[in-house]
Each structure stands twice: as C-alpha cells, then as structure tokens.
Amino acid sequence: MLEARAAVRTLPTYHPPLGGRDGLRLDFNENTVGCSPRVLARLRELTAEDLARYPEREPIEAVVAGHFGIEPRELLLTNGVDEAIHLLCETFLEPGDEVLIVVPTFAMYEISAAATGAQVIAVPAGENFRFPTSGLLSRVTPRTRLIAVANPNNPTGAVAEPADLLEIARRAPQAAILVDEAYFEFYGQTVLLQFRNLPNLFVARTFSKAYGMAGFRIGVLVGDAAQMAMVRRVSSPYNVNGVALACLPTALADDNYIQQYVEKVREGRVQLQDEFSNCGIPFWPSEANFVLARFGPLKSAFVQGMRVRGILVRDRSRDYGCDGCVRITIGTTQHTSRLLAALREVLEEIGATEARAQ
Ligand SMILES: Cc1ncc(COP(=O)(O)O)c(C=O)c1O
C-alpha cells in the first residue's frame, strides 16, 4: 500500500452533497436557470473536428483581457476558481509557510493550502461575520505567504471594504493576497485593477455563478504579469477544456443576459431578507446571490420540509460560527416566488412561527 504525503493524509475532506439534486437548486449558489441562450447556441455549433483539437487558451485569454481592460499576460484562465486557488498555492507555498483565512469561508482555500504542507491559520470573523481586518493583520508574520479572502464571502454574504483589502496587501508584501470575487456580479465592487499598484494582489473571478456555467469549469486569475508568469509555469497548458474556451467569448458578449439576471437576484435578495425579518428568523444581510439564516434546532426540519417541496437548500451548520444555519441561493423572480411560498409553509409546519410568538 502506497503512503500519501503526510500533508495529504491529514487533509480535511470536502464532499459537496451533490447526489440526487432534483428540484429547484438553491443549494450551490449556481444560476438557477443556466447560461445565456446564446452560449447554448454556440455550444451546439461545435463539431467533432473542434473537439478533436487540443484547446488553445491564448486567443480566448486575449478576449477576456480586453473585457477586463488589462493585458493578456496579466491573467490566466483556469479550471474554475478552484484551480486558481490550487495554482496559487503550488506557486507560492513551501511546507511550513503560513496561510491566513477568515472563517467561516469557502473550503478550498484550506484544502489547497494544507496539501502543500503549509500551516493554515483560521482567523475568526468578527461579530455578525464582520471582516476582521485588525485580527487578520495581527496574525501576519514573516512566514505568511498567502492570505485568501472571498469577497463577498461564502457562506455569509458579508463583504470586506476594498480599502481594508488593499491595506492588508500593503502590510504583507511577502504574501500573495487572493481576493476571490466569485460573487462580484451580485455586489459590484472590485479590487481587480489594483494589482497594478500592489504586485502581491491577485483577483479571481468565476463563470460558475452569475454566468450559469459551473459545468463548463472556467474561471480566471488576474495579477501582476511577472507573478502570473510564475503561476502559468505550474499550470497545464490544457487546463481549460476546448468547449468552455469556445463558448466563453459568447458569454462575455451577452452582457445584457447577466445584467438582467443579476437584477432579478438583487430584487429576490431584498424579498427574502424582508421575509426573514417579518418571520423573526435571524439572517445576515448579503451582497451575494444567497442569504445565510439561522433556524437553530429547527434547521434539519426546515431543510427537509423544503426538500419535500422540491427545493434544495444548504445546511451550513458545520461551518465555523454557523450552528443551526442554512444558506439559500436566490434565483429568478419566479424561483423567488416559489421559494417564499414554500418558506412560509415550512415555517408554519415546523412551528417556527409559534416558537417566535412565545
Ligand atoms: C467563494 C467561492 N470561490 C470559488 C468557488 C468555486 O468556483 P468555481 O466553480 O469557479 O471553481 C465558490 C463556489 O462555491 C465560492 O463560493
């Protein structure tokens, strides 16, 4: 029996509950209706010849660079943000280096960092999941080589001020600062162009969320050209598949589709948060396409009640500070109406409304 490296043997496992996801998918922060119809049309145009070729990333990187207003050498297309995280860890971390994350947060920072043998230090978010700027700065040491922040954060929907993120990048010049903007479209604020002033800053974006392309597996990492050249060394030349590459320019061109979808999500976010307020369910105001709410001991009954009604929501109670919490993705107007109707029924059924009245 082969023995895996010690860092791998002790890795925390991450098994997203993907099995049997029939129903309204409000559990993975995906787009609830899928990609633009123009993307689907482009997909259908692909031929056997197209699929026979090794994928060419560079021409599509030029298109994406144009979209962001940067140079192609300042970005790398990746197999989702998951791969961007992995590549950053492989490029910059040595065993024993320190990595700072803010918890609760997206699981892959810890997994990719710990797999290199680096020591992951979890800094707890502040009250109400506030971004712990001073807590994070107080843990920076000469060994800190990566600080990963999701902005907006998953699963809380909380955000860090751009000025705070830039301050952290300035105060830890020996560390790569990853700002993961997977939910950027629902928030609108970015530090994407700041790598020009701060060469240790990297920004990741994904096409898995607002763009409805999670199944394509495509994301992008942006940063200083010299640093990106190092990251590119670690990457396989064919890390992004040809189907995703062929469809991406069409997805970027259909800006209207994204804007309309995001507008619906933002409306739904207000509606859901208002509903939680009215029902007395504690929740955290979100800047992403999901809301985290606390159901306490009724959490499992709530998740089950929604499932019975064909709606999948995500139990996040095992995340740091999230005891009794469920995360609910927001989709189109129609999906929000369906969500709210089911929510009212389930809260009534499990006695959440009575518990509040007492
Ligand atoms: C903060 C954050 N980053 C990255 C990802 C994964 O993105 P991708 O599908 O591009 O790998 C997720 C998915 O849930 C996420 O919440």
The ligand as an SDF file (V2000), in Angstrom:
LIG
                    3D

 16 16  0  0  0  0  0  0  0  0999 V2000
  -16.0270   31.9400   -2.7840 C   0  0  0  0  0  0  0  0  0  0  0  0
  -16.0070   30.8790   -3.8360 C   0  0  0  0  0  0  0  0  0  0  0  0
  -14.9200   30.7480   -4.6110 N   0  0  0  0  0  0  0  0  0  0  0  0
  -14.8590   29.8080   -5.5610 C   0  0  0  0  0  0  0  0  0  0  0  0
  -15.8970   28.9370   -5.7850 C   0  0  0  0  0  0  0  0  0  0  0  0
  -15.7490   27.8720   -6.8260 C   0  0  0  0  0  0  0  0  0  0  0  0
  -15.7630   28.4660   -8.0780 O   0  0  0  0  0  0  0  0  0  0  0  0
  -15.5120   27.6090   -9.3860 P   0  0  0  0  0  0  0  0  0  0  0  0
  -16.7740   26.9250   -9.7510 O   0  0  0  0  0  0  0  0  0  0  0  0
  -15.1200   28.6730  -10.3880 O   0  0  0  0  0  0  0  0  0  0  0  0
  -14.3930   26.6560   -9.1060 O   0  0  0  0  0  0  0  0  0  0  0  0
  -17.0420   29.0130   -4.9960 C   0  0  0  0  0  0  0  0  0  0  0  0
  -18.1440   28.0580   -5.2000 C   0  0  0  0  0  0  0  0  0  0  0  0
  -18.9940   27.8610   -4.4060 O   0  0  0  0  0  0  0  0  0  0  0  0
  -17.0790   30.0110   -3.9940 C   0  0  0  0  0  0  0  0  0  0  0  0
  -18.1460   30.1240   -3.2000 O   0  0  0  0  0  0  0  0  0  0  0  0
  1  2  1  0
  2  3  1  0
  2 15  2  0
  3  4  2  0
  4  5  1  0
  5  6  1  0
  5 12  2  0
  6  7  1  0
  7  8  1  0
  8  9  2  0
  8 10  1  0
  8 11  1  0
 12 13  1  0
 12 15  1  0
 13 14  2  0
 15 16  1  0
M  END
$$$$
